[in-house]
Amino acid sequence: MISTYAIINSSNIVTDVNMWDGETGTWSPASGFTAVGVGTHSVGVGMTYNSGGVGFGSTSANKWIVP
């Protein structure tokens, strides 16, 4: 199933947003980048990923932090 993934760099900054089926045999992020499923959240380039957070917003308690 195709889902939306945020591509994050080593600083946890979103550098791209892609549709992908998660199958690493057909595609995977470049070295130094990680694909993170975004679920129903609105995520864009420049946002910060916080794996311990919840939802999105501008505080460090959020999973997707707006710059």
C-alpha atoms as one frame of an Amber mdcrd trajectory, in Angstrom:
protein
   0.000   0.000   0.000   1.316   3.441  -0.914   1.760   5.830   2.025   3.278
   9.256   2.616   6.795   9.383   4.053   8.905  12.300   5.235  12.558  12.023
   4.266  14.677  13.343   7.127  18.388  14.073   7.319  20.755  13.302  10.217
  19.598  16.510  11.974  15.947  15.292  11.859  14.959  18.023   9.384  12.426
  17.069   6.689  14.123  17.462   3.298  11.428  15.876   1.108   8.016  14.205
   1.261   7.374  11.120  -0.907   4.702   8.556  -1.687   6.186   5.072  -1.255
   5.089   1.505  -0.629   7.865   0.926   1.923   9.473  -1.752  -0.235  13.248
  -1.262   0.039  13.811  -3.591  -2.902  12.419  -0.951  -5.256  13.581   2.255
  -3.541  15.113   3.526  -0.329  16.354   6.917   0.890  19.914   7.901   0.085
  22.650   7.231   2.612  22.342   9.575   5.587  18.563   9.977   5.179  15.644
   8.129   6.784  12.042   7.653   5.650   9.436   8.197   8.382   5.758   7.427
   7.799   3.693  10.531   8.479   0.262   8.922   8.875  -2.445  11.587   8.822
  -0.192  14.493   9.830   0.485  17.435   7.518   4.261  17.459   7.106   6.413
  19.722   4.946  10.016  20.427   4.037  11.872  22.277   6.797   9.897  20.783
   9.685  11.743  18.926  12.464  10.963  15.326  13.382  10.760  14.464  17.095
  10.149  10.734  17.560   9.105  11.224  21.188   6.493  13.883  20.477   2.805
  13.873  19.626   0.981  15.687  16.800   2.354  18.767  15.108   2.984  22.341
  16.178   5.773  24.640  17.299   6.842  23.191  20.669   9.369  20.482  21.524
   6.487  18.266  22.733   5.271  17.862  19.149   6.260  15.000  16.826   6.431
  17.335  13.801   7.781  20.759  14.770   7.056  23.743  12.516  10.061  26.088
  12.157
